Amino acid sequence: MNILVCVKHVPDATADRKFEDDNTVDRVGVDGLLSELDEYAVEQALQLKEKGEDVEVTALCVGPEKAVDAVRKALQMGADKGIHVVDDAIAGSDAIATSLVLAKAVEKAGADGKVDLVLCGMASTDAAMSVVPAMLAERLSWPQVTMASVIESQGDQVRIKRDGDTATEVIGATMPLVLSVTDQSGEARYPSFKGIMAAKKKPLEVWSLGDLGVDAGEVGLSVAWSQVEDTTARPPRSQGEIVKDEGGSGATALTEFLASKKFI
Amino acid sequence: MSEVLVLVDHLDGAVRKPTYELLTIAKRLGEPSAVFIGDGAKGAEVAEKVKKYGAEKVYVVDDAQIKGYLVAPKAEALQQLAEKTSAGAVLIPSTIEGKEIAGRLAIKLGSGLITDAVDVQAGDGGAPVTTQSVFAGNYTVTAKVTKGTPIITVKPNSAAPEESEGAGSVEEFTAEISEAAKGAQIVATQPRKASGRPDLNEAAIVVSGGRGTGGDFTPIEEFADSLGGAVGASRAAVDSGWIPHSFQIGQTGKTVSPQLYIAAGISGAIQHRAGMQTSKTIVAVNKDEEAPIFELVDFGVVGDLKTVLPAATEDVNKRKG
């Protein structure tokens, strides 16, 4: 089985993230890392590899130079190969263009050996749109099996438990398919020392738009199908009163506060 | 005036409040047309509801042939309707399913997509301008679609529903669903139990519990009930198995922006803050005075929620009389 895991390199969500002057995300001023939610996708790919026979896991990332760190992290966790798609023209792409580049990369990877499963996280931790997996399924014309908290696979059949908006659903489909997993799917492993060492020798291919047959005019900031007009930092919240509870004083102060704000 | 399609958010034909919010927004942009994908027999009933909030037309797409398949058929139906009506925009609720439908629709229509809008207004020439709250609520962004038919997913509580009598004329629409759209089967469905409390996405007051509850959410629930609020939880509480994931507030759960958010026994890690940071009034109760959550609060109590909340609940109930 040939599994492709999509990973994104994102600004650290615990740091002070900001925008550039052109309203794109600042990917330079803040340290980047493999998006936490994509770690779960790598983990599930590795679990499928451990349970199955002859399973190869490739980490695929579209991003600028430094984004290769996300591929490296996936390799350290246990992925077998990496693919980094990097091209200046991609900068400032929206989700639509990103999904195009990813889909073309999946197709190119498939030329070497049929891809059975494209695995994604449930959302990126920067834009947090949660649309790329569905868009990938649309572009590849593969079933969309998304937002999985439990994954089962047997042969070419995949079944998941999906925590939908109003119900819990069981979704089933036949490979090849696009699968996205949530943070409920199981804790992601830390790279072992052995894994970190082994990762240095693993194959890592670098592809440009030309390698994918994608025209530079189809991607990037200037042709994006939506445009950010303005970004404004919210003024930091000023801290209000903090009281220490002493023999019931806390509860009294709390209800007085709520009453003063007309909540009771 | 061009039609603005609004995908009706419903549970088995019972229309949910975000639908009325979206219709109100649609009226700013053009002529609202509701799209109901569900049991065709309930179409007339749905029309009666949505026309009160401005729906001029109500397209009823019976889902008998498609309800067994995940997302893709709904995207195809919406595409066909958007093309047939030359829609000026498509508004979709920002639910898990809604965003996936929107993503696929954007590619099908060759149109730009904006997700999780917290406001939509008509800009220059009537084109929609959206507002989003990003980077865990630290930034406000305005944006617009620059290609095709704007597709916008809108978060709950982004507009106050405005009553406005529309014609609500029902038009049955049969979508042509491709085989490719039937690849993902919904093999089984288990609806969530109704809690009897307000919906977390829409509640004006939310009381959330975290690790500090030690697994007992009773103080949280009783306090929420005294205030008429919804119950939420931190990821720690969900991961410990104390409460289902549907209650989780945060980056990988729900993002809410109620009038009042009370975090009890929650330290306030960035992933949680991402889900509640834009709440109008924030209160925290925590034993640890160094807890990061206190940086955000309008009022805080350093104390044990197990004593503070029950006492506060009693006080609130007494005041209510």
HADDOCK unambig.tbl for C-alpha pairs under 7 A between the chains (distance, minus, plus):
assign (segid A and resid 14 and name CA) (segid B and resid 270 and name CA) 6.26 0.50 0.50
assign (segid A and resid 17 and name CA) (segid B and resid 135 and name CA) 6.96 0.50 0.50
assign (segid A and resid 126 and name CA) (segid B and resid 135 and name CA) 6.63 0.50 0.50
assign (segid A and resid 129 and name CA) (segid B and resid 115 and name CA) 6.31 0.50 0.50
assign (segid A and resid 131 and name CA) (segid B and resid 99 and name CA) 6.26 0.50 0.50
assign (segid A and resid 131 and name CA) (segid B and resid 100 and name CA) 5.56 0.50 0.50
assign (segid A and resid 131 and name CA) (segid B and resid 103 and name CA) 5.28 0.50 0.50
assign (segid A and resid 134 and name CA) (segid B and resid 100 and name CA) 5.53 0.50 0.50
assign (segid A and resid 134 and name CA) (segid B and resid 103 and name CA) 6.38 0.50 0.50
assign (segid A and resid 134 and name CA) (segid B and resid 104 and name CA) 6.22 0.50 0.50
assign (segid A and resid 135 and name CA) (segid B and resid 103 and name CA) 5.62 0.50 0.50
assign (segid A and resid 135 and name CA) (segid B and resid 104 and name CA) 5.28 0.50 0.50
assign (segid A and resid 138 and name CA) (segid B and resid 104 and name CA) 5.89 0.50 0.50
assign (segid A and resid 141 and name CA) (segid B and resid 180 and name CA) 6.41 0.50 0.50
assign (segid A and resid 143 and name CA) (segid B and resid 183 and name CA) 4.59 0.50 0.50
assign (segid A and resid 143 and name CA) (segid B and resid 184 and name CA) 5.17 0.50 0.50
assign (segid A and resid 144 and name CA) (segid B and resid 184 and name CA) 6.03 0.50 0.50
assign (segid A and resid 145 and name CA) (segid B and resid 184 and name CA) 6.29 0.50 0.50
assign (segid A and resid 164 and name CA) (segid B and resid 96 and name CA) 6.72 0.50 0.50
assign (segid A and resid 165 and name CA) (segid B and resid 95 and name CA) 6.53 0.50 0.50
assign (segid A and resid 165 and name CA) (segid B and resid 96 and name CA) 6.21 0.50 0.50
assign (segid A and resid 166 and name CA) (segid B and resid 191 and name CA) 6.11 0.50 0.50
assign (segid A and resid 166 and name CA) (segid B and resid 192 and name CA) 5.89 0.50 0.50
assign (segid A and resid 167 and name CA) (segid B and resid 189 and name CA) 6.39 0.50 0.50
assign (segid A and resid 167 and name CA) (segid B and resid 190 and name CA) 5.35 0.50 0.50
assign (segid A and resid 167 and name CA) (segid B and resid 191 and name CA) 3.98 0.50 0.50
assign (segid A and resid 167 and name CA) (segid B and resid 192 and name CA) 5.03 0.50 0.50
assign (segid A and resid 168 and name CA) (segid B and resid 189 and name CA) 5.84 0.50 0.50
assign (segid A and resid 168 and name CA) (segid B and resid 190 and name CA) 5.09 0.50 0.50
assign (segid A and resid 168 and name CA) (segid B and resid 191 and name CA) 6.24 0.50 0.50
assign (segid A and resid 169 and name CA) (segid B and resid 186 and name CA) 6.64 0.50 0.50
assign (segid A and resid 169 and name CA) (segid B and resid 188 and name CA) 5.55 0.50 0.50
assign (segid A and resid 169 and name CA) (segid B and resid 189 and name CA) 4.44 0.50 0.50
assign (segid A and resid 169 and name CA) (segid B and resid 190 and name CA) 6.19 0.50 0.50
assign (segid A and resid 170 and name CA) (segid B and resid 186 and name CA) 5.91 0.50 0.50
assign (segid A and resid 170 and name CA) (segid B and resid 187 and name CA) 5.32 0.50 0.50
assign (segid A and resid 170 and name CA) (segid B and resid 188 and name CA) 4.99 0.50 0.50
assign (segid A and resid 170 and name CA) (segid B and resid 189 and name CA) 6.46 0.50 0.50
assign (segid A and resid 171 and name CA) (segid B and resid 184 and name CA) 6.41 0.50 0.50
assign (segid A and resid 171 and name CA) (segid B and resid 185 and name CA) 5.47 0.50 0.50
assign (segid A and resid 171 and name CA) (segid B and resid 186 and name CA) 4.64 0.50 0.50
assign (segid A and resid 171 and name CA) (segid B and resid 187 and name CA) 5.48 0.50 0.50
assign (segid A and resid 172 and name CA) (segid B and resid 184 and name CA) 5.79 0.50 0.50
assign (segid A and resid 172 and name CA) (segid B and resid 185 and name CA) 5.20 0.50 0.50
assign (segid A and resid 172 and name CA) (segid B and resid 186 and name CA) 6.59 0.50 0.50
assign (segid A and resid 172 and name CA) (segid B and resid 187 and name CA) 6.33 0.50 0.50
assign (segid A and resid 173 and name CA) (segid B and resid 183 and name CA) 6.03 0.50 0.50
assign (segid A and resid 173 and name CA) (segid B and resid 184 and name CA) 4.96 0.50 0.50
assign (segid A and resid 173 and name CA) (segid B and resid 185 and name CA) 6.30 0.50 0.50
assign (segid A and resid 183 and name CA) (segid B and resid 252 and name CA) 6.96 0.50 0.50
assign (segid A and resid 225 and name CA) (segid B and resid 111 and name CA) 6.55 0.50 0.50
assign (segid A and resid 225 and name CA) (segid B and resid 112 and name CA) 4.37 0.50 0.50
assign (segid A and resid 225 and name CA) (segid B and resid 145 and name CA) 5.90 0.50 0.50
assign (segid A and resid 225 and name CA) (segid B and resid 146 and name CA) 5.09 0.50 0.50
assign (segid A and resid 225 and name CA) (segid B and resid 147 and name CA) 4.90 0.50 0.50
assign (segid A and resid 226 and name CA) (segid B and resid 112 and name CA) 5.29 0.50 0.50
assign (segid A and resid 226 and name CA) (segid B and resid 113 and name CA) 6.62 0.50 0.50
assign (segid A and resid 226 and name CA) (segid B and resid 144 and name CA) 5.58 0.50 0.50
assign (segid A and resid 226 and name CA) (segid B and resid 145 and name CA) 3.95 0.50 0.50
assign (segid A and resid 226 and name CA) (segid B and resid 146 and name CA) 4.92 0.50 0.50
assign (segid A and resid 226 and name CA) (segid B and resid 147 and name CA) 6.91 0.50 0.50
assign (segid A and resid 227 and name CA) (segid B and resid 143 and name CA) 5.53 0.50 0.50
assign (segid A and resid 227 and name CA) (segid B and resid 144 and name CA) 5.53 0.50 0.50
assign (segid A and resid 227 and name CA) (segid B and resid 145 and name CA) 6.22 0.50 0.50
assign (segid A and resid 227 and name CA) (segid B and resid 146 and name CA) 6.58 0.50 0.50
assign (segid A and resid 228 and name CA) (segid B and resid 141 and name CA) 6.96 0.50 0.50
assign (segid A and resid 228 and name CA) (segid B and resid 142 and name CA) 5.97 0.50 0.50
assign (segid A and resid 228 and name CA) (segid B and resid 143 and name CA) 4.17 0.50 0.50
assign (segid A and resid 228 and name CA) (segid B and resid 144 and name CA) 6.59 0.50 0.50
assign (segid A and resid 229 and name CA) (segid B and resid 142 and name CA) 5.44 0.50 0.50
assign (segid A and resid 229 and name CA) (segid B and resid 143 and name CA) 5.01 0.50 0.50
assign (segid A and resid 230 and name CA) (segid B and resid 141 and name CA) 5.60 0.50 0.50
assign (segid A and resid 230 and name CA) (segid B and resid 142 and name CA) 5.20 0.50 0.50
assign (segid A and resid 230 and name CA) (segid B and resid 143 and name CA) 7.00 0.50 0.50
assign (segid A and resid 231 and name CA) (segid B and resid 139 and name CA) 6.54 0.50 0.50
assign (segid A and resid 231 and name CA) (segid B and resid 140 and name CA) 5.74 0.50 0.50
assign (segid A and resid 231 and name CA) (segid B and resid 141 and name CA) 4.46 0.50 0.50
assign (segid A and resid 231 and name CA) (segid B and resid 142 and name CA) 6.59 0.50 0.50
assign (segid A and resid 232 and name CA) (segid B and resid 139 and name CA) 5.49 0.50 0.50
assign (segid A and resid 232 and name CA) (segid B and resid 140 and name CA) 5.18 0.50 0.50
assign (segid A and resid 232 and name CA) (segid B and resid 141 and name CA) 6.39 0.50 0.50
assign (segid A and resid 233 and name CA) (segid B and resid 138 and name CA) 5.92 0.50 0.50
assign (segid A and resid 233 and name CA) (segid B and resid 139 and name CA) 4.39 0.50 0.50
assign (segid A and resid 233 and name CA) (segid B and resid 140 and name CA) 6.31 0.50 0.50
assign (segid A and resid 234 and name CA) (segid B and resid 138 and name CA) 5.34 0.50 0.50
assign (segid A and resid 234 and name CA) (segid B and resid 139 and name CA) 5.30 0.50 0.50
assign (segid A and resid 234 and name CA) (segid B and resid 140 and name CA) 6.54 0.50 0.50
assign (segid A and resid 237 and name CA) (segid B and resid 296 and name CA) 5.93 0.50 0.50
assign (segid A and resid 239 and name CA) (segid B and resid 295 and name CA) 5.77 0.50 0.50
assign (segid A and resid 239 and name CA) (segid B and resid 296 and name CA) 5.94 0.50 0.50
assign (segid A and resid 239 and name CA) (segid B and resid 297 and name CA) 5.55 0.50 0.50
assign (segid A and resid 239 and name CA) (segid B and resid 298 and name CA) 5.86 0.50 0.50
assign (segid A and resid 240 and name CA) (segid B and resid 297 and name CA) 5.86 0.50 0.50
assign (segid A and resid 240 and name CA) (segid B and resid 298 and name CA) 4.12 0.50 0.50
assign (segid A and resid 240 and name CA) (segid B and resid 299 and name CA) 5.12 0.50 0.50
assign (segid A and resid 241 and name CA) (segid B and resid 298 and name CA) 6.56 0.50 0.50
assign (segid A and resid 241 and name CA) (segid B and resid 299 and name CA) 4.99 0.50 0.50
assign (segid A and resid 241 and name CA) (segid B and resid 300 and name CA) 6.31 0.50 0.50
assign (segid A and resid 242 and name CA) (segid B and resid 299 and name CA) 5.71 0.50 0.50
assign (segid A and resid 242 and name CA) (segid B and resid 300 and name CA) 4.39 0.50 0.50
assign (segid A and resid 242 and name CA) (segid B and resid 301 and name CA) 5.64 0.50 0.50
assign (segid A and resid 243 and name CA) (segid B and resid 300 and name CA) 6.21 0.50 0.50
assign (segid A and resid 243 and name CA) (segid B and resid 301 and name CA) 4.97 0.50 0.50
assign (segid A and resid 243 and name CA) (segid B and resid 302 and name CA) 6.14 0.50 0.50
assign (segid A and resid 244 and name CA) (segid B and resid 301 and name CA) 5.67 0.50 0.50
assign (segid A and resid 244 and name CA) (segid B and resid 302 and name CA) 4.69 0.50 0.50
assign (segid A and resid 244 and name CA) (segid B and resid 303 and name CA) 6.30 0.50 0.50
assign (segid A and resid 245 and name CA) (segid B and resid 301 and name CA) 6.37 0.50 0.50
assign (segid A and resid 245 and name CA) (segid B and resid 302 and name CA) 5.91 0.50 0.50
assign (segid A and resid 245 and name CA) (segid B and resid 303 and name CA) 5.08 0.50 0.50
assign (segid A and resid 248 and name CA) (segid B and resid 308 and name CA) 6.83 0.50 0.50
assign (segid A and resid 250 and name CA) (segid B and resid 301 and name CA) 5.83 0.50 0.50
assign (segid A and resid 250 and name CA) (segid B and resid 308 and name CA) 6.22 0.50 0.50
assign (segid A and resid 251 and name CA) (segid B and resid 308 and name CA) 4.99 0.50 0.50
assign (segid A and resid 251 and name CA) (segid B and resid 309 and name CA) 6.73 0.50 0.50
assign (segid A and resid 251 and name CA) (segid B and resid 311 and name CA) 5.76 0.50 0.50
assign (segid A and resid 251 and name CA) (segid B and resid 312 and name CA) 4.67 0.50 0.50
assign (segid A and resid 252 and name CA) (segid B and resid 312 and name CA) 6.65 0.50 0.50
assign (segid A and resid 255 and name CA) (segid B and resid 312 and name CA) 6.14 0.50 0.50
assign (segid A and resid 255 and name CA) (segid B and resid 315 and name CA) 7.00 0.50 0.50
assign (segid A and resid 255 and name CA) (segid B and resid 316 and name CA) 6.69 0.50 0.50
assign (segid A and resid 264 and name CA) (segid B and resid 316 and name CA) 6.97 0.50 0.50
